[in-house]
Amino acid sequence: MDREARLHQALEVCAIRLDELNCTYPHLASELSRSGVTRWREWTAAGKAVAISPGQPADEIEQIRALALSLLQNNGLEDVLGLLLNEHQIDFSLGDLILLIGTSGYVKALQADAQNLVDNVISYQQIASLWNDLDRPALSGSQWSAKGVSSLLG
């Protein structure tokens, strides 16, 4: 992972922690801290947090993003990473893929995966444990919980 991708990943971790603190201590949260989290979420949801290598055209990144999103329609996150590597010689970590597809793409992929697992009689707690074992970043908090999986499915 290049330096810019690591920076974006660190910013995502900071946004998650700041959101936790804002929720845990609302009397200490400022408008700036709340709006910072909101702006970061909007930015990543729009796919603007993609790390573009020096000299790499933005349209090429957009093509890779479109490819990844189309692969996610019929495949899980880890399967897409394998397909990108084996069929397209694009080597991404899960963090890179999440930055590429944006938060909304990540949420859709998680929802599809969770629904598939629930349809196969896997409990929310088992899903949370699996996702934590796969190092999938939680949408809020540091780790997945049964409650987090449940709220994801609405």
DSSP file with accessible surface (Angstrom, degrees, kcal/mol):
  #  RESIDUE AA STRUCTURE BP1 BP2  ACC     N-H-->O    O-->H-N    N-H-->O    O-->H-N    TCO  KAPPA ALPHA  PHI   PSI    X-CA   Y-CA   Z-CA
    1    1 A M              0   0   93      0, 0.0    91,-0.0     0, 0.0     5,-0.0   0.000 360.0 360.0 360.0 132.4    0.0    0.0    0.0
    2    2 A D     >  -     0   0   60      1,-0.1     4,-2.2    49,-0.1     5,-0.2  -0.166 360.0 -97.3 -78.3 174.8    1.5    3.3   -1.0
    3    3 A R  H  > S+     0   0  206      1,-0.2     4,-2.1     2,-0.2     5,-0.1   0.897 121.6  49.9 -61.3 -43.4    1.9    6.3    1.4
    4    4 A E  H  > S+     0   0   85      1,-0.2     4,-2.4     2,-0.2    -1,-0.2   0.905 109.9  50.8 -66.7 -39.0   -1.3    8.1    0.3
    5    5 A A  H  > S+     0   0    4      1,-0.2     4,-2.4     2,-0.2    -1,-0.2   0.903 109.8  50.8 -64.6 -39.4   -3.4    5.0    0.7
    6    6 A R  H  X S+     0   0  131     -4,-2.2     4,-2.5     2,-0.2    -1,-0.2   0.894 108.9  52.3 -64.1 -38.0   -2.0    4.5    4.2
    7    7 A L  H  X S+     0   0   99     -4,-2.1     4,-2.5     2,-0.2    -2,-0.2   0.939 110.0  47.4 -62.6 -46.0   -2.9    8.1    5.0
    8    8 A H  H  X S+     0   0   11     -4,-2.4     4,-2.1     1,-0.2    -2,-0.2   0.896 111.5  51.0 -64.0 -38.0   -6.5    7.6    3.9
    9    9 A Q  H  X S+     0   0   76     -4,-2.4     4,-2.1     2,-0.2    -1,-0.2   0.916 110.4  49.2 -65.5 -41.0   -6.7    4.4    5.9
   10   10 A A  H  X S+     0   0   51     -4,-2.5     4,-2.5     1,-0.2    -2,-0.2   0.905 109.5  52.1 -64.4 -40.2   -5.4    6.3    9.0
   11   11 A L  H  X S+     0   0   71     -4,-2.5     4,-2.6     2,-0.2    -1,-0.2   0.886 107.6  52.5 -63.2 -37.7   -7.9    9.0    8.4
   12   12 A E  H  X S+     0   0   40     -4,-2.1     4,-2.4     2,-0.2    -2,-0.2   0.932 109.5  48.3 -63.7 -44.5  -10.7    6.4    8.3
   13   13 A V  H  X S+     0   0   93     -4,-2.1     4,-2.4     1,-0.2    -2,-0.2   0.921 112.2  49.9 -61.8 -41.3   -9.6    5.0   11.6
   14   14 A C  H  X S+     0   0   80     -4,-2.5     4,-2.9     1,-0.2     5,-0.2   0.907 109.5  50.8 -63.8 -42.0   -9.5    8.5   13.1
   15   15 A A  H  X S+     0   0    9     -4,-2.6     4,-2.4     2,-0.2    -1,-0.2   0.906 110.0  50.1 -63.3 -40.5  -13.0    9.3   11.8
   16   16 A I  H  X S+     0   0   18     -4,-2.4     4,-2.2     2,-0.2   125,-0.3   0.944 113.7  45.0 -62.4 -46.5  -14.3    6.1   13.3
   17   17 A R  H  X S+     0   0  133     -4,-2.4     4,-2.5     2,-0.2    -2,-0.2   0.915 112.5  50.7 -65.9 -41.7  -12.7    6.9   16.7
   18   18 A L  H  X S+     0   0   62     -4,-2.9     4,-2.8     1,-0.2    -1,-0.2   0.912 109.7  51.1 -63.5 -39.3  -13.9   10.5   16.6
   19   19 A D  H  X S+     0   0   46     -4,-2.4     4,-2.1    -5,-0.2    -1,-0.2   0.916 109.3  50.8 -62.9 -42.4  -17.4    9.3   15.8
   20   20 A E  H  X S+     0   0   40     -4,-2.2     4,-2.6     1,-0.2    -2,-0.2   0.925 112.5  46.5 -59.6 -45.1  -17.2    6.9   18.8
   21   21 A L  H  X S+     0   0   62     -4,-2.5     4,-2.8     1,-0.2    -2,-0.2   0.906 110.0  52.9 -65.8 -40.9  -16.1    9.8   21.1
   22   22 A N  H  < S+     0   0   15     -4,-2.8     7,-0.3     1,-0.2    -1,-0.2   0.890 115.0  42.2 -59.8 -40.1  -18.8   12.1   19.8
   23   23 A C  H  < S+     0   0   93     -4,-2.1    -2,-0.2    -5,-0.2    -1,-0.2   0.874 117.4  45.5 -74.6 -39.2  -21.4    9.5   20.6
   24   24 A T  H  < S+     0   0   84     -4,-2.6    -2,-0.2     1,-0.3    -3,-0.2   0.871 127.7  26.7 -73.4 -36.9  -20.0    8.5   23.9
   25   25 A Y    >X  +     0   0  114     -4,-2.8     3,-1.8    -5,-0.2     4,-1.0  -0.556  67.8 161.0-125.8  67.1  -19.4   12.0   25.1
   26   26 A P  T 34 S+     0   0   81      0, 0.0     3,-0.3     0, 0.0    -1,-0.1   0.818  74.5  61.9 -62.0 -28.2  -22.0   14.2   23.3
   27   27 A H  T 34 S+     0   0  149      1,-0.2    -5,-0.1    -3,-0.1    -2,-0.0   0.718 109.2  42.3 -70.6 -17.6  -21.6   17.0   25.9
   28   28 A L  T <4 S+     0   0  128     -3,-1.8    -1,-0.2    -7,-0.2     2,-0.2   0.590  91.8 104.1 -99.6 -14.7  -17.9   17.3   24.8
   29   29 A A     <  -     0   0   16     -4,-1.0     2,-0.2    -3,-0.3    -7,-0.0  -0.454  58.3-152.1 -72.3 138.6  -18.4   17.0   21.1
   30   30 A S     >  -     0   0   56     -2,-0.2     4,-2.3     1,-0.1     5,-0.2  -0.638  29.0-109.7-103.3 167.0  -18.2   20.2   19.1
   31   31 A E  H  > S+     0   0  129     -2,-0.2     4,-2.8     1,-0.2     5,-0.2   0.888 120.7  55.6 -61.5 -35.2  -19.9   21.1   15.9
   32   32 A L  H  > S+     0   0  137      2,-0.2     4,-2.2     1,-0.2    -1,-0.2   0.922 107.7  46.5 -65.1 -43.2  -16.4   20.9   14.3
   33   33 A S  H  > S+     0   0   20      2,-0.2     4,-1.5     1,-0.2    -1,-0.2   0.899 115.9  45.6 -68.7 -38.4  -15.9   17.3   15.4
   34   34 A R  H  X S+     0   0  103     -4,-2.3     4,-2.1     2,-0.2    -2,-0.2   0.932 115.0  46.2 -68.9 -43.8  -19.3   16.2   14.3
   35   35 A S  H  X S+     0   0   34     -4,-2.8     4,-3.0    -5,-0.2     5,-0.2   0.845 107.2  59.3 -70.3 -29.5  -19.1   17.9   11.0
   36   36 A G  H  X S+     0   0   33     -4,-2.2     4,-2.2    -5,-0.2    -1,-0.2   0.929 107.9  44.8 -62.6 -43.9  -15.6   16.5   10.4
   37   37 A V  H  X S+     0   0    8     -4,-1.5     4,-2.5     2,-0.2    -2,-0.2   0.940 114.4  49.6 -64.5 -44.8  -16.9   13.0   10.7
   38   38 A T  H  X S+     0   0   72     -4,-2.1     4,-2.4     1,-0.2    -2,-0.2   0.927 111.3  48.3 -61.0 -45.8  -19.9   13.8    8.4
   39   39 A R  H  X S+     0   0  178     -4,-3.0     4,-2.4     1,-0.2    -1,-0.2   0.901 111.3  50.1 -64.1 -40.2  -17.7   15.4    5.8
   40   40 A W  H  X S+     0   0   28     -4,-2.2     4,-2.8    -5,-0.2     5,-0.3   0.930 110.7  50.0 -63.2 -43.7  -15.3   12.4    5.8
   41   41 A R  H  X S+     0   0   50     -4,-2.5     4,-2.5     1,-0.2    62,-0.3   0.912 112.0  47.4 -61.3 -43.0  -18.2   10.0    5.4
   42   42 A E  H  X S+     0   0  124     -4,-2.4     4,-1.6    -5,-0.2    -1,-0.2   0.910 112.3  50.5 -63.7 -40.4  -19.6   12.0    2.5
   43   43 A W  H  <>S+     0   0   96     -4,-2.4     5,-2.2    -5,-0.2     6,-0.4   0.934 114.9  41.3 -64.9 -46.4  -16.1   12.2    0.9
   44   44 A T  H ><5S+     0   0    5     -4,-2.8     3,-1.5     1,-0.2    59,-0.3   0.866 110.4  57.8 -72.3 -33.9  -15.5    8.4    1.1
   45   45 A A  H 3<5S+     0   0   33     -4,-2.5    60,-0.2    57,-0.3    -1,-0.2   0.861 105.2  51.9 -62.8 -32.6  -19.1    7.6    0.1
   46   46 A A  T 3<5S-     0   0   55     -4,-1.6    -1,-0.3    -5,-0.2    -2,-0.2   0.477 117.8-115.9 -82.0  -0.5  -18.5    9.5   -3.1
   47   47 A G  T X 5S+     0   0   11     -3,-1.5     3,-0.7    -4,-0.1    -3,-0.2   0.687  78.1 129.1  75.4  19.0  -15.3    7.5   -3.7
   48   48 A K  T 3 < +     0   0  136     -5,-2.2    -4,-0.2     1,-0.2    -5,-0.1   0.528  54.2  74.8 -85.2  -4.1  -13.2   10.6   -3.4
   49   49 A A  T 3   +     0   0    0     -6,-0.4     2,-0.3    50,-0.3    -1,-0.2   0.241  65.3 129.6 -91.7  14.7  -10.8    9.0   -0.9
   50   50 A V    <   -     0   0   19     -3,-0.7     2,-0.6    50,-0.1    50,-0.1  -0.521  60.9-128.0 -71.9 130.8   -9.1    6.9   -3.6
   51   51 A A        -     0   0   19     -2,-0.3     2,-0.6    45,-0.1    -1,-0.1  -0.714  22.9-158.2 -80.9 117.8   -5.4    7.2   -3.5
   52   52 A I        -     0   0   64     -2,-0.6     3,-0.1   -48,-0.0     6,-0.1  -0.882  14.3-130.4-100.7 123.2   -4.2    8.0   -7.0
   53   53 A S    >   -     0   0   44     -2,-0.6     3,-2.4     1,-0.1    -1,-0.0  -0.395  40.3 -84.5 -67.1 150.0   -0.6    7.2   -7.7
   54   54 A P  T 3  S+     0   0  131      0, 0.0    -1,-0.1     0, 0.0     0, 0.0  -0.298 117.2  11.9 -56.4 129.4    1.5    9.9   -9.2
   55   55 A G  T 3  S+     0   0   85      1,-0.2    -2,-0.1    -3,-0.1    -3,-0.0   0.362  93.4 128.2  85.3  -6.9    1.0    9.9  -13.0
   56   56 A Q    <   -     0   0   48     -3,-2.4    -1,-0.2     1,-0.1     5,-0.1  -0.742  63.4-120.7 -85.8 121.7   -2.0    7.6  -12.8
   57   57 A P    >>  -     0   0   60      0, 0.0     4,-1.6     0, 0.0     3,-0.5  -0.304   8.9-132.3 -64.0 141.3   -4.9    9.1  -14.8
   58   58 A A  H 3> S+     0   0   66      1,-0.2     4,-2.3     2,-0.2     5,-0.2   0.844 107.5  59.2 -61.6 -32.8   -8.1    9.7  -12.8
   59   59 A D  H 3> S+     0   0  105      1,-0.2     4,-2.0     2,-0.2    -1,-0.2   0.850 102.2  53.9 -67.9 -29.4  -10.1    8.1  -15.6
   60   60 A E  H <> S+     0   0   80     -3,-0.5     4,-2.2     2,-0.2    -1,-0.2   0.925 108.0  49.3 -67.7 -42.1   -8.1    4.9  -15.1
   61   61 A I  H  X S+     0   0   13     -4,-1.6     4,-2.7     1,-0.2    -2,-0.2   0.917 110.1  51.8 -61.5 -42.0   -8.9    4.9  -11.4
   62   62 A E  H  X S+     0   0   99     -4,-2.3     4,-2.6     1,-0.2    -1,-0.2   0.883 108.1  51.5 -64.3 -36.3  -12.6    5.4  -12.3
   63   63 A Q  H  X S+     0   0  132     -4,-2.0     4,-2.4     2,-0.2    -1,-0.2   0.913 111.0  47.3 -65.9 -41.7  -12.5    2.4  -14.7
   64   64 A I  H  X S+     0   0   20     -4,-2.2     4,-2.8     2,-0.2    -2,-0.2   0.910 111.4  51.9 -65.8 -39.9  -11.0    0.2  -11.9
   65   65 A R  H  X S+     0   0   40     -4,-2.7     4,-2.7     2,-0.2    -2,-0.2   0.935 110.3  47.8 -61.6 -45.7  -13.7    1.5   -9.5
   66   66 A A  H  X S+     0   0   52     -4,-2.6     4,-2.3     1,-0.2    -1,-0.2   0.905 112.1  50.4 -62.6 -40.6  -16.4    0.6  -12.0
   67   67 A L  H  X S+     0   0   42     -4,-2.4     4,-2.5     2,-0.2    -2,-0.2   0.942 111.2  47.9 -62.0 -47.5  -14.9   -2.8  -12.5
   68   68 A A  H  X S+     0   0    0     -4,-2.8     4,-2.0     1,-0.2    -2,-0.2   0.925 111.9  49.5 -61.7 -43.5  -14.7   -3.5   -8.8
   69   69 A L  H  X S+     0   0   52     -4,-2.7     4,-0.7     1,-0.2    -1,-0.2   0.896 111.4  49.1 -64.2 -37.8  -18.3   -2.3   -8.3
   70   70 A S  H >< S+     0   0   54     -4,-2.3     3,-0.8     1,-0.2     4,-0.4   0.905 110.6  50.5 -69.6 -37.7  -19.5   -4.6  -11.1
   71   71 A L  H >X S+     0   0   26     -4,-2.5     3,-1.2     1,-0.2     4,-0.8   0.859 103.8  60.3 -65.8 -32.8  -17.6   -7.6   -9.6
   72   72 A L  H 3< S+     0   0   20     -4,-2.0    -1,-0.2     1,-0.2    -2,-0.2   0.694  88.0  73.7 -70.1 -16.7  -19.2   -6.9   -6.2
   73   73 A Q  T << S+     0   0  154     -3,-0.8    -1,-0.2    -4,-0.7    -2,-0.2   0.814 116.7  17.1 -65.5 -28.5  -22.7   -7.4   -7.7
   74   74 A N  T <4 S+     0   0  141     -3,-1.2     2,-0.3    -4,-0.4    -1,-0.2   0.320 123.8  55.6-124.9   4.7  -22.0  -11.2   -7.9
   75   75 A N  S  < S-     0   0   56     -4,-0.8    38,-0.1     2,-0.0     2,-0.1  -0.962  75.6-110.9-140.0 157.0  -19.0  -11.7   -5.6
   76   76 A G     >  -     0   0   22     -2,-0.3     4,-2.4     1,-0.1     5,-0.2  -0.278  42.1 -98.1 -79.6 170.8  -18.0  -11.1   -2.0
   77   77 A L  H  > S+     0   0    2      1,-0.2     4,-2.0     2,-0.2     5,-0.1   0.921 123.3  44.8 -57.8 -49.8  -15.3   -8.6   -1.0
   78   78 A E  H  > S+     0   0   60      1,-0.2     4,-1.9     2,-0.2    -1,-0.2   0.876 112.0  53.6 -66.8 -34.1  -12.5  -11.2   -0.7
   79   79 A D  H  > S+     0   0  102      2,-0.2     4,-2.7     1,-0.2    -1,-0.2   0.897 106.8  52.3 -65.3 -39.2  -13.5  -12.8   -4.0
   80   80 A V  H  X S+     0   0    0     -4,-2.4     4,-3.0     2,-0.2     5,-0.2   0.913 106.3  53.6 -63.8 -40.4  -13.3   -9.5   -5.7
   81   81 A L  H  X S+     0   0   32     -4,-2.0     4,-2.0     1,-0.2    11,-0.2   0.924 111.3  46.4 -59.1 -42.5   -9.8   -9.0   -4.4
   82   82 A G  H  X S+     0   0   26     -4,-1.9     4,-3.3     2,-0.2     5,-0.3   0.907 112.9  48.8 -65.7 -42.9   -8.9  -12.3   -5.9
   83   83 A L  H  X>S+     0   0   37     -4,-2.7     4,-2.4     2,-0.2     5,-0.7   0.902 110.3  51.1 -64.6 -42.2  -10.5  -11.6   -9.2
   84   84 A L  H  X5S+     0   0    1     -4,-3.0     6,-2.6     3,-0.2     4,-0.9   0.914 117.2  40.5 -61.2 -40.8   -8.9   -8.2   -9.5
   85   85 A L  H  X5S+     0   0   76     -4,-2.0     4,-1.1     4,-0.3    -2,-0.2   0.960 122.6  37.0 -72.3 -51.0   -5.5   -9.8   -8.8
   86   86 A N  H  <5S+     0   0  119     -4,-3.3    -3,-0.2     1,-0.2    -2,-0.2   0.837 129.7  27.5 -76.2 -34.5   -5.8  -13.0  -10.9
   87   87 A E  H  <5S+     0   0  118     -4,-2.4    -3,-0.2    -5,-0.3    -1,-0.2   0.672 136.1  24.0-102.0 -20.2   -7.8  -11.7  -13.9
   88   88 A H  H  <<S-     0   0   73     -4,-0.9    -3,-0.2    -5,-0.7    -2,-0.2   0.345  93.0-124.4-128.1   2.0   -6.8   -8.0  -14.0
   89   89 A Q     <  +     0   0  150     -4,-1.1     2,-0.6    -6,-0.2    -4,-0.3   0.847  62.3 141.6  53.4  39.8   -3.4   -8.0  -12.3
   90   90 A I        -     0   0   30     -6,-2.6     2,-0.8    -9,-0.1    -1,-0.2  -0.953  37.6-158.9-112.8 113.6   -4.6   -5.3   -9.8
   91   91 A D        +     0   0  127     -2,-0.6     2,-0.3    -6,-0.1    -9,-0.1  -0.836  23.4 160.2-101.3 105.7   -3.3   -6.0   -6.4
   92   92 A F        -     0   0   49     -2,-0.8     2,-0.2   -11,-0.2    -7,-0.1  -0.926  32.9-136.2-121.7 148.9   -5.4   -4.3   -3.7
   93   93 A S     >  -     0   0   44     -2,-0.3     4,-2.4     1,-0.1     5,-0.2  -0.490  39.7-101.5 -86.2 171.0   -5.7   -4.8    0.0
   94   94 A L  H  > S+     0   0   25      1,-0.2     4,-2.6     2,-0.2     5,-0.2   0.919 125.9  53.4 -61.3 -40.4   -9.2   -4.8    1.5
   95   95 A G  H  > S+     0   0   13      1,-0.2     4,-2.3     2,-0.2    -1,-0.2   0.904 107.9  50.0 -60.6 -41.2   -8.6   -1.3    2.8
   96   96 A D  H  > S+     0   0   25      2,-0.2     4,-2.2     1,-0.2    -1,-0.2   0.914 110.6  50.1 -62.1 -43.5   -7.6   -0.2   -0.8
   97   97 A L  H  X S+     0   0    0     -4,-2.4     4,-2.8     2,-0.2     5,-0.3   0.920 109.8  50.2 -63.1 -42.6  -10.8   -1.7   -2.2
   98   98 A I  H  X S+     0   0   26     -4,-2.6     4,-1.8     1,-0.2     8,-0.2   0.919 111.2  48.7 -63.4 -42.5  -12.9    0.0    0.4
   99   99 A L  H  < S+     0   0   16     -4,-2.3   -50,-0.3    -5,-0.2    -1,-0.2   0.896 112.8  50.1 -62.0 -37.3  -11.3    3.4   -0.4
  100  100 A L  H  < S+     0   0    3     -4,-2.2    -2,-0.2     1,-0.2    -1,-0.2   0.931 117.5  35.8 -67.8 -46.9  -11.8    2.7   -4.1
  101  101 A I  H  X S-     0   0    0     -4,-2.8     4,-0.7     1,-0.1    -1,-0.2   0.636 106.9-132.7 -86.6 -14.0  -15.5    1.7   -3.9
  102  102 A G  H  X  -     0   0    0     -4,-1.8     4,-2.2    -5,-0.3   -57,-0.3   0.031  32.2 -68.8  82.6 165.7  -16.4    4.2   -1.2
  103  103 A T  H  > S+     0   0   31    -59,-0.3     4,-3.0   -62,-0.3     5,-0.2   0.894 131.4  53.7 -61.5 -41.4  -18.5    3.7    2.0
  104  104 A S  H  > S+     0   0   55      1,-0.2     4,-2.3     2,-0.2    -1,-0.2   0.914 110.1  47.5 -64.5 -39.0  -21.7    3.2    0.1
  105  105 A G  H  X S+     0   0    7     -4,-0.7     4,-2.1   -60,-0.2    -1,-0.2   0.898 112.6  49.8 -66.1 -38.9  -20.2    0.5   -2.0
  106  106 A Y  H  X S+     0   0    8     -4,-2.2     4,-2.6    -8,-0.2    -2,-0.2   0.932 110.2  49.9 -64.6 -45.0  -18.7   -1.2    1.1
  107  107 A V  H  X S+     0   0   33     -4,-3.0     4,-2.9     1,-0.2     5,-0.2   0.926 110.3  50.3 -61.5 -44.1  -22.1   -1.0    2.9
  108  108 A K  H  X S+     0   0  143     -4,-2.3     4,-2.3    -5,-0.2    -1,-0.2   0.914 111.3  48.6 -61.3 -41.7  -23.9   -2.6   -0.1
  109  109 A A  H  X S+     0   0   13     -4,-2.1     4,-2.3     2,-0.2    -2,-0.2   0.917 112.7  48.1 -65.3 -41.1  -21.3   -5.4   -0.2
  110  110 A L  H  X S+     0   0    0     -4,-2.6     4,-3.1     2,-0.2     5,-0.2   0.915 110.9  51.0 -64.7 -42.6  -21.6   -6.0    3.5
  111  111 A Q  H  X S+     0   0   77     -4,-2.9     4,-2.7     2,-0.2     5,-0.2   0.921 111.2  47.7 -62.0 -43.6  -25.4   -6.1    3.3
  112  112 A A  H  X S+     0   0   64     -4,-2.3     4,-2.2    -5,-0.2    -1,-0.2   0.928 114.7  46.2 -63.3 -44.2  -25.4   -8.6    0.5
  113  113 A D  H  X S+     0   0   31     -4,-2.3     4,-2.3     2,-0.2    -2,-0.2   0.936 113.8  48.1 -64.3 -45.9  -22.9  -10.8    2.3
  114  114 A A  H  X S+     0   0    0     -4,-3.1     4,-3.0     1,-0.2     5,-0.2   0.917 110.9  50.7 -62.5 -42.7  -24.8  -10.6    5.6
  115  115 A Q  H  X S+     0   0   84     -4,-2.7     4,-2.6    -5,-0.2    -1,-0.2   0.916 109.9  50.6 -63.2 -40.6  -28.1  -11.4    3.9
  116  116 A N  H  X S+     0   0   89     -4,-2.2     4,-0.9    -5,-0.2    -1,-0.2   0.918 112.7  46.4 -61.8 -43.1  -26.6  -14.4    2.3
  117  117 A L  H ><>S+     0   0   27     -4,-2.3     5,-1.8     2,-0.2     3,-0.5   0.914 112.2  49.6 -67.5 -42.0  -25.2  -15.6    5.6
  118  118 A V  H ><5S+     0   0   42     -4,-3.0     3,-2.0     1,-0.2    -2,-0.2   0.908 106.5  56.2 -63.3 -40.4  -28.5  -15.0    7.4
  119  119 A D  H 3<5S+     0   0  106     -4,-2.6    -1,-0.2     1,-0.3    -2,-0.2   0.772 105.4  53.3 -60.9 -25.2  -30.3  -16.9    4.6
  120  120 A N  T <<5S-     0   0  101     -4,-0.9    -1,-0.3    -3,-0.5    -2,-0.2   0.038 125.8-104.0 -98.7  23.5  -28.0  -19.8    5.4
  121  121 A V  T < 5 +     0   0  129     -3,-2.0     2,-0.5     1,-0.2    -3,-0.2   0.842  68.8 150.9  60.7  41.1  -28.9  -19.7    9.1
  122  122 A I      < -     0   0   57     -5,-1.8    -1,-0.2    -8,-0.2    -2,-0.1  -0.893  43.4-124.7 -99.2 130.8  -25.8  -18.0   10.4
  123  123 A S     >  -     0   0   54     -2,-0.5     4,-2.4     1,-0.1     5,-0.2  -0.280  17.3-113.2 -74.3 161.7  -26.4  -15.8   13.5
  124  124 A Y  H  > S+     0   0   88      1,-0.2     4,-2.7     2,-0.2     5,-0.2   0.886 119.2  52.5 -59.8 -39.8  -25.5  -12.2   13.7
  125  125 A Q  H  > S+     0   0  105      2,-0.2     4,-2.4     1,-0.2    -1,-0.2   0.905 109.0  49.1 -64.8 -39.7  -22.9  -13.0   16.4
  126  126 A Q  H  > S+     0   0  107      2,-0.2     4,-2.5     1,-0.2    -2,-0.2   0.900 111.2  50.1 -66.1 -39.6  -21.3  -15.6   14.0
  127  127 A I  H  X S+     0   0    0     -4,-2.4     4,-3.0     2,-0.2     5,-0.2   0.937 110.3  50.3 -63.0 -45.5  -21.3  -13.1   11.2
  128  128 A A  H  X S+     0   0    0     -4,-2.7     4,-2.4     1,-0.2    16,-0.3   0.929 111.7  47.8 -59.0 -44.6  -19.6  -10.5   13.5
  129  129 A S  H  X S+     0   0   51     -4,-2.4     4,-2.5     2,-0.2    -1,-0.2   0.915 112.3  49.5 -62.5 -44.0  -17.0  -13.0   14.5
  130  130 A L  H  X S+     0   0   71     -4,-2.5     4,-1.9     1,-0.2    -2,-0.2   0.942 112.2  47.2 -60.0 -48.9  -16.3  -14.0   10.9
  131  131 A W  H  <>S+     0   0    0     -4,-3.0     5,-2.6     1,-0.2     4,-0.2   0.870 111.4  50.9 -64.9 -35.8  -16.0  -10.4    9.8
  132  132 A N  H ><5S+     0   0   31     -4,-2.4     3,-1.2    -5,-0.2    -1,-0.2   0.914 109.8  50.8 -66.2 -39.5  -13.6   -9.6   12.7
  133  133 A D  H 3<5S+     0   0  130     -4,-2.5    -2,-0.2     1,-0.3    -1,-0.2   0.835 110.0  50.1 -64.7 -32.4  -11.5  -12.7   11.7
  134  134 A L  T 3<5S-     0   0   70     -4,-1.9    -1,-0.3    -5,-0.2    -2,-0.2   0.430 113.2-122.8 -84.1   1.1  -11.4  -11.4    8.1
  135  135 A D  T < 5 +     0   0  134     -3,-1.2    -3,-0.2     1,-0.2    -2,-0.1   0.829  49.2 167.4  58.8  36.0  -10.3   -8.0    9.4
  136  136 A R      < -     0   0   11     -5,-2.6    -1,-0.2    -6,-0.1     8,-0.2  -0.696  41.1-113.7 -78.0 125.2  -13.3   -6.2    7.8
  137  137 A P        -     0   0   49      0, 0.0     2,-0.1     0, 0.0     6,-0.1  -0.345  28.3-124.4 -61.7 134.7  -13.5   -2.7    9.2
  138  138 A A        -     0   0    6      4,-0.3     3,-0.1     3,-0.2     6,-0.1  -0.455  10.8-129.2 -74.9 152.4  -16.6   -2.1   11.2
  139  139 A L  S    S+     0   0   53      1,-0.3     2,-0.3    -2,-0.1    -1,-0.1   0.800  94.9   9.6 -74.3 -30.2  -18.8    0.8   10.2
  140  140 A S  S    S+     0   0   77      3,-0.1    -1,-0.3  -121,-0.0     3,-0.2  -0.983 119.4  19.4-146.9 143.8  -18.8    2.1   13.8
  141  141 A G  S    S-     0   0   20   -125,-0.3    -3,-0.2    -2,-0.3     3,-0.1  -0.206  94.3 -77.8  85.6 177.5  -16.7    1.0   16.7
  142  142 A S  S    S+     0   0  108      1,-0.1     2,-0.3    -5,-0.1    -4,-0.3   0.723 108.0  22.6 -89.8 -22.2  -13.5   -0.9   16.5
  143  143 A Q  S    S-     0   0  129     -3,-0.2     2,-0.2    -6,-0.1    -3,-0.1  -0.952  84.9 -95.0-141.4 161.8  -15.0   -4.4   15.8
  144  144 A W        -     0   0   14    -16,-0.3     2,-0.3    -2,-0.3   -12,-0.1  -0.484  40.1-176.4 -73.3 145.5  -18.1   -6.0   14.5
  145  145 A S     >  -     0   0   55     -2,-0.2     4,-2.2     1,-0.1     5,-0.2  -0.887  42.4-104.5-133.3 166.4  -20.8   -7.0   17.0
  146  146 A A  H  > S+     0   0   29     -2,-0.3     4,-2.7     1,-0.2     5,-0.2   0.905 123.7  52.8 -58.0 -39.2  -24.1   -8.8   16.6
  147  147 A K  H  > S+     0   0  172      1,-0.2     4,-2.7     2,-0.2    -1,-0.2   0.902 107.2  51.1 -64.4 -41.3  -25.8   -5.4   17.0
  148  148 A G  H  > S+     0   0   17      2,-0.2     4,-1.6     1,-0.2    -1,-0.2   0.905 112.2  46.0 -63.3 -40.9  -23.7   -3.8   14.3
  149  149 A V  H  X S+     0   0    0     -4,-2.2     4,-1.6     2,-0.2    -2,-0.2   0.933 112.5  51.6 -66.8 -42.9  -24.6   -6.6   11.9
  150  150 A S  H  X S+     0   0   48     -4,-2.7     4,-0.7     1,-0.2     3,-0.3   0.927 110.4  47.5 -60.5 -44.9  -28.3   -6.4   12.8
  151  151 A S  H  < S+     0   0   85     -4,-2.7     3,-0.4     1,-0.2    -1,-0.2   0.831 105.4  60.5 -69.1 -28.3  -28.4   -2.7   12.2
  152  152 A L  H  < S+     0   0   13     -4,-1.6    -1,-0.2     1,-0.2    -2,-0.2   0.892 106.9  45.5 -62.8 -37.9  -26.6   -3.1    8.9
  153  153 A L  H  <        0   0   43     -4,-1.6    -1,-0.2    -3,-0.3    -2,-0.2   0.591 360.0 360.0 -83.5  -9.2  -29.5   -5.3    7.7
  154  154 A G     <        0   0   99     -4,-0.7    -3,-0.2    -3,-0.4    -2,-0.1   0.756 360.0 360.0  73.1 360.0  -32.0   -2.8    9.1
